[in-house]
Amino acid sequence: MATITVTKISRVNPATNSSHDTTNSLVLPLTFFDLRWVKFHPTERVIFYKLDKDNSSRESFHSLILPKLELSLSAVLRHYLPLAGRLRWDPQDTKPHILVLPNDSVKLIVAESDADFYVISGKGLRPETEIRSLVPEFPVACDSPSVLALQVTLFPNQGFCIGVAAHHSVMDGKTVVRFIKSWAHLCNHETMSLPENLTPFLDRTVINVPASLDAKILEILLYFSEEKEDVRSLKLPPMEKISPEVVRITLELTPENIEKLRERAKKESTRSQLHLSTFVVANAYLWTCLVKTRGGEVDRPVRFMYAADFRNRLDQPVPETYFGNCVFPLGCYGYKAGVFMGEDGFVNSVEIISDSVKGIASNNIEALCELYVDGTKRVKPGTQSGSAAGSNRFGLYTADFGWGKPVNSEIVSIDRNEAFSMSERRDGPGGVEIGLCLKKCEMDLFISLFKNGLDN
C-alpha cells in the first residue's frame, strides 16, 4: 500500500482587482438545478501529469512548479470567486445560497506519494483506495460547508496529480472542467486574464424555470437526508469507507466499437426511429454489462440514471460558460434485471435509453421534474441503480498547466455506487473512455463480458 505524506496545507485567497477587492462580499442564490445536489456527495476528480527529469525532483517541484500552481490558483479564483465561499441556509430564506466573505479562501493540501506513478496513472487495474487518497477529504459534518478543496500530490522523479473535491450543488461537471481548464490556462500562459470561452458567466437570472419547481425539488431532498427533522441542514450524508477489495479500471470504446454497436442495434431492433448517439450506444452497452455482472434474480428491480445538460434546452438558452449547475437527473425506471440479461439485453437497453433521451426534447422541465420525483418515490429497496457521470464532450485532456497534457483523468466519486464515468479518449478523436470501480471478482466478470460482447 502506498504512503501519502502531507507536506503543506495552505489557504489560497482570490487575487484582488478593482471589482472584487477584499472589502467585497458576494451572495449567489442556488437555482432549481443546484438544489437537487445539495445532499449529494462531492464531485471528485484526479488529473495526472507526467514530468520530465528536470522538473520532477522535489527541489524543482517545490521551487518552481508549486509556486506557479499556487499563483495561478489565486488568479483563477478571482474569476471563479464563488469557489472561495461557503454554503449557507439562513432561517429567513426559502433556499440556500453561496456566501463569499472578505478573506475567504480555498484549502490546498500538498502531499507526496511513494506509489509508482506509471501504475497509478495508468489505465489498468488499480486499488481504488490508492486513487481515493489523491483527492482531499471533504468535511461532511459541517452546516456551512466550503465548496471546494484541492490537493496536489508529487510522485518524486515521475509526475504529479491534482485532486479536486467540489460540492455538487455549486457546479456541474462542465463547470468543474472549465474551472480546471481556466486554472491551467492562467498557469501555462502566466497571465491574469481569461479568454471569453473560459470566463465564467455568474448571472443567475438566466435560469428561467417556474419558481414552483424549487419547492418540489426541496421536498424530494428529504429522501436523501439523514436528518428528516431539520430540512435546512446542509450536512452531507456520511461517507462509507471504500473496501480494499474495490479496484478501478479505465476502458475504451473506439469509434469502430461504437459503430459496430450502432449497427448491431439497428439490426436487432424492430424500431426505425432510434436515437443512436455515442452517448446512447455506450451507456446502453455498459449498463447491460453491469446488470449481467450482478447476475442474480431476473425479477430484481433496476434503474439507470444520467444527467442531461439544459444549457440549450430552456426557453431562454443559457451561456455555455454559465457557472453552476444546469443539469438535471433523468432516469429509466420500473424495469427488471431480466430485460437486460438475455441475448436481447443490449438492444432493449438501447431502446429504453433512446426513448428517454428523445423524451427530453418532447417534455418541458416541469414534466421532466414530475417524472423524476415520481420515479424516485417509486424506487423499491434493493433496486440496482446504475448511473453515468461525466461526458465525452468536456475536453479535459486539453488542460495543460505548462508541462504537457494529462496522462489520465479519473472521476473518483464513482466509487460509492454502481456508476461509470465517461470522457473523451486521450489519444484519438471519437469514441469514449470509461472509468469503473467494482470488487475484484465482479470486475473480472465485467471485463470478460465487455470484451466478449465487442468481439462477437
N, C-alpha and C positions, 0 to 999 in steps of 0.2 A: 504494500500500500504506500502510495506516495505521501510525502510530508509537505504540508504547506506551512510556511513561516511568514507571519505578518511582520513587515519591516517598517511600516509607517502608516499612520492614519491621519489624514488631513481633512480640513473643510475648505472647499473651494468656493469663493464668492464670485458672483457675476461681475465681469468688468463693468465699470461705470461709464455712462455717457450722459449727455445733457437731458435726454428724455427719461432715462431710468437711473437717476443718481441715488445715492444711498439714503436720501431722505424720503424716497417714494415707496409706497406700498402698492400692491396690486390685488384686486379681488376678481376672480374669474368663476362665474357660476357653472356648475355642472349642467350639461344638457341632457335631454332624453337619452341620447346614445351613450353618454358617460354613465348614467345611473345604473344600467344593468350590471356594470362591472364593479360596483362599489364593494361587494363582498367577495370578489373574485381574487384568487391568489395572484401575486405579481407576475408580470411577464418577464421572463429571464432569458437572456441570450449570452452567448460567449463567442467572441470572434478571435481567431488565431492568426498571428503574423510571424512569419519566419524572418530572422535577422541574419545578415552576413557576419563574417568573423569580426569585422571592425566595430560593429555596433552591439554585439551580443554579450560582451563581457559585463560583469557587474559595474565596473568603473564607467564604461561608456553609457550603460543604461541609466545609471543614477546621475551622471553629469550632463548627458546630452538628451536622451530620449524622454525620460520622465519630466524634466523641466518643460520640454516642448509640449508634452501631453497636458500638463497642468495649466500652462499659459493659454493654450488653445481651448481648454475646457472652460476656463474663466471667460474667454472671449465668446464662446458659443452660448454660454448661459446668459450673456447679455441679450441675445436674440431670443433664447428659449427661457425667458425669465420665470415662467410658472414652475419650471423644474426645480427651482431653488426653494419652493414653498412647501406648504403642508395642506392636508385636507382638514376642513373644519365643518362642523354642523352646529350652528348656533340655535338655541332654543326657539327663537322667534322665526327662524327660517323654515320654509317648507322642504328645502333640499340642501345638500352640502355644497361647498364651494372650495376653490383653491385660494389660499391666502399666502401672499408673499410679503414679508415684513422687511424693513431695512436690516441689512447684515445677514439675511438668510443665506444659506449655503448648501452645497451638496457634499455628502460624505464620500471621500475617495480612500479606499484601502489599497495599500501597495504591499504585495506579497511576493514570495519566492517559492517555487516548487522544484522538488528533485525528481519529478516524473520525467519520462522520456517524451520530449515534446513531439517527436515524429509519430509516436504511437497515439498519444492522447489527442493530437490534432488530426489524426488520420481518419479514414472512413470505416475502418474495420471495427470488430467487436471491442468495446472498452467498458470497464466498470463504470456505471453511472455515478457512483459515489465520488469518483475522481473528477468527473466533469462538473458535478454539482459544487464541489469545493472551490470552483473558479468563479462563482458568482457570489456577491455579498449577501449575507443573511438579511432578510427584510423584517423589521420589527412588526409582529402581528398583534401584540397586546396593547398597542398604543391607540388612544382615542383621537389623536390628531396626528396621523402618520405622515412622515415625509413621503415625497412622491417619487424620489429617485435615489438609488445608491449605486456606486461604481467600484469595481475592483480591477486593478492592473496587476497581473502576475507575470513575473520574469521566470523563464526557464534558462538559467545561465548558459551562455555559449550556444544557444539554439534559437530562441524566439521569445515572444510574449503573447499574452492574450488580454482582452478587455472583457470583463464580465459586467453585464447591465441588469439591474433589477428595477423595474418600473411599475408603479401602481397602475393597474389596468384601467381604472376609471379616469386617469389623466391622459392617456394616449393609447391609440390602437397600434397595430403592427406597422402600418405605413408611416405613422408619425415617429415611432421609435427608430425605424430605419433611416428616416430623413434626418433625425437628430444625429445619429451616428455618422451619416454621410456629411452633415454640416460640420461636425467636430473635425472629421478627417480633412475636409476642405481647408478649414482655417489652420490646421496644424501643418498640412503639406505646403500651403501657399504663404504661410507666415503673414496672414492678413487679419484684419478685424471685421471685414465686410463680407457678406454672403451674396452669391448671385441670386437672382429672382427665384429660380426653381428650387432653392434651398431655404429661402426666407419664410419662416412660419407665419401663417395668417391667423391672428389671435381673436378676431372679431366673432363673438358667439352668436350674434343676431342672424347670421346666415343659416343657422339650423332652424328651418321653418317647419315644425311639426305641431299638431294640435296640443295645447297645454294639458289637456285631459290625459294624455298618454304618460306624463310623468307620474301621476298617481298610480296608474296601472302597473308601471314597472317597479315603483317603490313597494307596492303591495306584494309583488312576486319575490322581492328581496327577502321577505320573511322565510321563504322556502330555503334560502341559502344561509340563513342566520342561525348561529348557535344561541343567540340571545333574543328569544321571542318577546321578552318583556320590553327591552329597550330598542325600539325600532331605529333610533337615531345613532346607535353605537356604530362607530367606524372601525371597531376591532375586526380583524380578519379571522376567518376560521383557523384553528391550529393546524400546523403543517405536519403531516405524517413523516416519520423517518423513512428514508429510502432504503429498501432491503439491499444488503450486499450482493444478493443474487441477481439484481437488475443490471442488465447490460444495454449498451446503446450501439446502434449501427447506422451508417449513412448509406443509403442505396440510391440507385439512379434508374429512372425510366428515360431512355434516349428518345429522340424524335421518332426513330424507327420502331421502338417498342410501342410508343403512343399510337402510331399509325396502324400497327398490326392490331392493337386492342380496339381501335376505332373500327377497322374493317370487320373484326370479329363481332362487334356489337351490331353493325349493320346487317351482317349475315344471319345472326341468331335472333334478332328482334323481328317481330311481325309489324312493328311500327315504322312509319316512313318519316315522321317529323321529330326525330330525336335531336336534342341539343348535345352535340358531341365535341365540346371544347376539351382542351387538355385537362382543365380542372375537373370536369365531369368524369372523363375516362380514367384519369389517375386515381381520383378519390374512390370511384366505384371498384376499381381493381384492388386497391389497398384495403378498403372496408371488407370486401369479400374474403380476402386472405386473413384478415383479423378475426372474422366470425368463424371461419373454418379452423383457425388456430385454437380458438377457445373450445371448439367442439361441443360436446355435451348434448343437452336436450334440444330437439328441434323446435319445441314449443317455447323455448326461452325467449322472453321479450328483448328486442334490441332496438336501438335508435342511433341515428347518425346525425351529428351536428356540425355546422360550419358557420362562419361569419361572413355576411355579404357586405360589401362596401357600398354605401349610399351616396357618396360624393356626387355621382352623376345621375342619381335616381330620384332626387327630390324635385318638387315643382320648380324650386329655385336652385340651380346647381351650386354645389359647394366647391370652393377652390381646391385644387389638388394638394396645395400646401397647407390646408386647414390644420391647425394644431388641436389635437384632442381625439375623441372617438367619433368616427362616422360609420361604424359597422354595427350590424345587428345580428344576433344569433338566429339561425333558421334550422329547422330540424325535420328529419324524416322519421315520423313517429308511428307507433302502432303495428310494427312488423315483428315477425317471429324469426328466429335464427334459421329455421328450415328453408326460408325463402332464399337465403344466400349460400346454403351449404351444399346444394346439389350441383350437377353439371351446368344448370342454367343460372347459377348464383350470380355470375358476373353480369349477364345481360339483364337480370332482374334489378340488380343494383344500379346499372346504367339508367334503366327506365325510371327508377324511383328518384335518383338524384337529378336526372334531366328534367323530370316534371317539377321538382322543387325549384330548380334554377329558373325554369320558364315561368313559374308562379310569381317570381319577384317582379317581372315586367307586368303581369296582369293584375297584381294586387297593389293597393297603396299601403303606406306604412301602418295605418290604423289596422287594416285587415291582417297584415303580417304579424303585428304585435299581438292581436287577438289569437291568432293561430299558435304563436309561441307560448302565450300564457296558458291557453287551454292544453296544449301539448305537454307543457311542464307539469301541470297539475295532474295529468293522467299517467305520468310515468310510474310504473309499478316497481316495488322493491325488487332488487335482483336483476334489474334491466342491464344488459350490456350496452354501455354508452360509449360510442367512439366519436372522435372529433378531429377536424383538420385545423392546424394552426399555420399561420404564415401564408405566403403567396409566392408564386414563381414570377411575379412581376415587380418585386420591390427593388431589385438591383443592388443588394447589399455588397456583392463582390466587387463593386466599383469603389468601395470605401477605402481609399489609400491614404494613410496618415503621413506618407513620405518614405515608407520602407517597403513598398510593394503592396499588391492587393492581398486580401486574406487568403490563407491556405485552406481555411474551413470556417464555417459558422454553424452554430447549433442553437436551436431553441431549447433551452434547458427545461423549461416549465412543462414540457410534455411528459415528464417522468412521473407525474402524480395521477394520471388517469390513462385510459386507453386512447391516447391521441397520437397522431403522427404529424410531423412538420413538413412543410413544402417550401422549397425555394427554387430559384433558377439554378441550373447547373453551373459550376465554376468554370469548367473548361470547354464550353461549346454552347452554341445557340440552341434554343428549343429544348423540349423535354423538361424533366423536373428532378430535383434532388430531394430525397425523403429521409427524414430522421425518425427513428423509432426506438422506444425503450420497452423491453419486456424481460421477464425472468429468463435465464439462460435456456432452460428446457423448452419454453414457449418460443423463444427466438429461433432456435434451431428448426423447429417445425415451420415457423412463419417463413424463414429464408427458403426452405425447401419448397413450400407452396408458391412463394413469389417467383422463384427461378423456374420451377417446372411449368407454371402457368404461362410464362413468357416463351419457354422452349417449345411448348405444344401449340 
